[in-house]
Amino acid sequence: MASQLHPPQSDPVLASFRKSIDNIDAALIHMLAERFRITQAVGEYKAQAGLPASDTSREARQIERLRALAVDADLDPEFSEKFIRFVIDEVIRHHRQAAGK
């Protein structure tokens, strides 16, 4: 029974899938890091310019745009919205920190 729950390490098909997943995960982390480097610069700019940390109209447009991209990519738009909402909320938190609020 345990072998059904945990396929052998020598399963080449599963190993290939897992390698692809690992590569995608690594790419996601690097892309998120780059996104946060850019949004950090945005946060610093906003703080210096006295602009608010969040822009709700931009956020709404981004969510709609990414929901549409998710549909086109055959990805659940609800999932994509939750994911990007988490990212946006984290960016806003960083912007508020940059502004000292």
For each residue, the residues with C-beta under 8 A, 3 or more apart:
1: 4 5
2: 5 6
3: 6 7 8
4: 1
5: 1 2
6: 2 3
7: 3 11 14
8: 3 11
9: 15
10: 15
11: 7 8 14 15
12: 15 16
13: 16 17
14: 7 11 17 18
15: 9 10 11 12 18 19
16: 12 13 19 20
17: 13 14 20 21
18: 14 15 21 22
19: 15 16 22 23
20: 16 17 23 24
21: 17 18 24 25
22: 18 19 25 26
23: 19 20 26 27
24: 20 21 27 28
25: 21 22 28 29
26: 22 23 29 30
27: 23 24 30 31
28: 24 25 31 32
29: 25 26 32 33
30: 26 27 33 34
31: 27 28 34 35
32: 28 29 35 36 87
33: 29 30 36 37
34: 30 31 37 38
35: 31 32 38 39 87
36: 32 33 39 40 90 91 94
37: 33 34 40 41
38: 34 35 41 42
39: 35 36 42 43 91 94 95
40: 36 37 43 44 94 98
41: 37 38 44 45
42: 38 39 45 46 95
43: 39 40 46 47 53 91 94 95 97 98 99
44: 40 41 47 48 98
45: 41 42 48 49 51
46: 42 43 49 50 51 52 53 95 98 99
47: 43 44 50 51 95 98 99 100
48: 44 45
49: 45 46
50: 46 47
51: 45 46 47
52: 46 55
53: 43 46 92 95 96 98 99 101
54: 59 92 95
55: 52 58 59
56: 59 60
57: 60 61
58: 55 61 62
59: 54 55 56 62 63 88
60: 56 57 63 64
61: 57 58 64 65
62: 58 59 65 66 84 88
63: 59 60 66 67 81 84 85 88
64: 60 61 67 68
65: 61 62 68 69
66: 62 63 69 70 80 81 84
67: 63 64 70 71 77 80 81
68: 64 65 71 72 77
69: 65 66 72 73 80
70: 66 67 73 75 76 77 79 80 81
71: 67 68 74 75 77
72: 68 69
73: 69 70
74: 71
75: 70 71 79 80
76: 70 79 80
77: 67 68 70 71 80 81
78: 81 82
79: 70 75 76 82 83
80: 66 67 69 70 75 76 77 83 84
81: 63 66 67 70 77 78 84 85
82: 78 79 85 86
83: 79 80 86 87
84: 62 63 66 80 81 87 88
85: 63 81 82 88 89
86: 82 83 89 90
87: 32 35 83 84 90 91
88: 59 62 63 84 85 91 92
89: 85 86 92 93
90: 36 86 87 93 94
91: 36 39 43 87 88 94 95
92: 53 54 88 89 95 96
93: 89 90 96 97
94: 36 39 40 43 90 91 97 98
95: 39 42 43 46 47 53 54 91 92 98 99
96: 53 92 93 99 101
97: 43 93 94 100 101
98: 40 43 44 46 47 53 94 95
99: 43 46 47 53 95 96
100: 47 97
101: 53 96 97
